[in-house]
Amino acid sequence: MTDARPFHFKHFSLYHHRSTMKVGTDAILLGRWVEVKPTDVVLDIGTGCGLLPLMLAQKGVSQVDAVDIDKASIEEATINFSASQWRDKLNAYCSDIVDFQTDKQYDLIVSNPPFFNRFSKCESERKSRARHNDVTLSYESLCAVVVRLLKPDGRFALVLPVTASMEFLKVAEKSGLFLHKKLNIIPTEGDVSNRVNLELQLFKPSEIQEDSFLIRYKDKRFTDQYHEYLKDFYLG
């Protein structure tokens, strides 16, 4: 039986049981990590239930356009946006991002993209479309969309598994996107990083800013770093 209860944050709640992309640590850390300005107009590619737009709206951006190919996900994101205090800033569109038409160029593009291209496909066709980049959205296609829609001084932020990020960064550089910032995410004390947050821009940096983030101690308790980092979002 599907758990249809909403997920509660400090300043908003959202349903995520109908979406292909649920509330999860990857998206939460990305939404917290990315730096924003009050004037930022943002695009979220593959929004799922709309978590990233809600987090960025809380952080004070001007507007967010959320796009997802999955109809049920967009319907749920629309409900979540309408119930929030930032409803006037948030727009949801059901579209393949490759076909998404807009006159805007964005200050910030964010994505928790499909990345399980090396693994067996999900049983559900909806989940496959959301999670496998060789089903609907290749890295080449994603980078081409970002280059088309990003302002010359804009930023593109995403989260990937470490192994996938190596391939992605090669594709990105060929497309004219260059790594500026990197956060290595370590799941448990003593482990190696298994996820990475990346921020890219349309020009080469003088240097790459790199940091690390530890989620849990060896005894599985969340770290002090984790609690402090997410205190503006998590309850308790």
N, C-alpha and C positions, 0 to 999 in steps of 0.2 A: 504494500500500500504506500502510495506517495505521500510524503510529509508536506502538507500544504501550508504549514505555519510560516509567517514572515520571519525574516532575520532582522533583528533590532540592533541598530547602531545608536550612538548618543543623540544624533540630530536627525535621523531618518530611519525608516524601516522599509524593507522591500521584500516582495515575493520573488522566489526564484525556482519554484518547483516545476514550472512549465518551460523554462529556458534550457537551451542546450549547454550554456555556460553558467554554472551555479556560483554562488558566493564562495570564494576560496582565497587562500593565503597569497597565491601568486598575484591576483588582481589587487588585493588589499595593499600589499607592499608596494606594488607599482603606483597605485593611486596616491599613496602617502609620499613616495620617494620623489616623484616628478615635481619640479618647481614650477610655479605658475605666477602670472601677473594678473591684476584686476582687469586689464584690457584684453586678455587672451580670448580668442575665439577658437574653440577646440573641436576636433573631429575624433570620435571613438569608432574604430573599425572592428566589427564583431562584438557589439555591445552586450549580447546576452540579455540578462535581466536589468542592465543599466547601472550596475554598481559603480564603474569608473566615472560616468558623468555625474552621479550623485556625490561622490567623494570630491571631485574637482569643483563642483558647484559649491560645496561646503567650504572649500579652500578659497573661493572668491573669484572664479573666472567669470568672464562676461557672458559667454554662451557656449553650449555644447550641442553639436549635431551627432546623434548616435545612429549608426547604420548596422543592420544585420540582415543576412539573407533568409533567416528563419522567421516565419510569420508569427508563430506562437511566442517566440522570444521578444519580438518587437511589441506584440500586444501586451505582454507582461511588463516590459520596460515602460510602455506608455502609462500603464496603471501606476507603476512606481513613481514615475515623474509627476503625474497629476496629483498624487497624494503628498508630494514634498513641498517644502516652502520655497523651492527654486523652480517651480513649474513653468514660470515664464521664461526661464533661461534654457530649458531642455527640450530638444526636438528629436523624435524617433522616426526613422525611415526604414521601411522594409525594401531592401535592394541588395543585389550583388554589388559590392563596392567597386568592381571594375566598371559597372554600368552606371554608377551613381553620378548624377548630373547636378552641378552646382556652379554658381558664379563666384563663390567664395574662394579665397585662399586662407589657409589656417595658420595661426601662430603656433599651435601645438596639435600634433596628431598622436593619439595613444592607441595601443592595441595589446590585447592578450590573445595572440593569434593562434591558428591551428599549427600544431607542431609535431604530431605523432606520425610523421611520414615514413618512419623506419619500422613501424610496428604493425601488428595485425589490425585490421579495420574493426571498428566498433560494430556490434550487431545492429544497432539502430542506424538507419540511413541519416536521420537528423544529426545524431552525434558524430557520424563520420564526416558530414559536411562541415560541422563546426570544428572538428579536431584534426582533420587530416589535410595537409596542405597540397596533396596531389589530387584531391577530390574537387576542390573549388578554387583554392587560392594558393598559387605557388609563391615562393619568395620573390621571384622575378616580377610577378604581377603586383604583389604587395608594394614592392619598392617603386615600381612604375607609377602606381596610384599616389604614393606619398610624394614623389618628385613633382607630379602634376598639381597636387593640391596644397603643397606646403609653401608658405611665404619664403622669400630668399633668406631671411634670418630666423626662420621657424625651427622648431624642434620636433623630432619624432622619437617617442619613447615606447618601448615594448619589453616584455618579459619572455624569455626562452630558456629551455634546458641548456646547460653549458655546451653539450656536444652539438646541438642544433645551432647554437649561436655562432660557432666557428664557420659553418657553411653559410649561414645567413650573412655574416659580416663580409664574406667574399663577394656574395651577390650584391650586397648593398653598395660596396665600394665601386663595383663595376657600373652601378646605376647612378653614381654621383652622391651617395650618402656616406658620411664619414663619422666614425665613433668619436664622441666627445666625453661621455661619462659612462661609468660602468659600476654596478653594485653586485658583488659576488655574494650570493645568498647561501648560507650554510645551514642545513636542516637541524643538525645535532652536533654538539661539541665533540670534536675529534674526527668528524666527517670532513670530506671535501665538499666544495660548492657543487650543488646540483642544478641551481637556477641562476640566471643572471638578468638584471635589469640593464637595459642599454638606452642611451640617448644619442641620437645621430642628428647631424645637420648637413647642409648642402655645401659646406666648405671644410677644409682640413683644419684641425685645431693646432695650436702651438704645443699643447700637451694634453694627454688624456687623464681625466680625473677618475681615480679608481679607489673604491672602498669595499669593505666587507660587512656582512650583517649576519649575526648568529640568532637563530630562532629559539632553539631549546638547549638547555644544559643536558649533560649525560643522563640525569635522572628523569628526563622528559619534561621538566618544568620549563615554562617559557622564561626566557632570559630577562634580566632587568632592562637590557637594551630594547627588547621587543615591547615590553610594557610601556616604557617611556616613549618609544617611537609612535605607538598607536593610541596614546592616551586620549587624543582629541576625537577618536572615532569609536573605540570599543567601550561598551558599558562595563562598569566594575573596575 
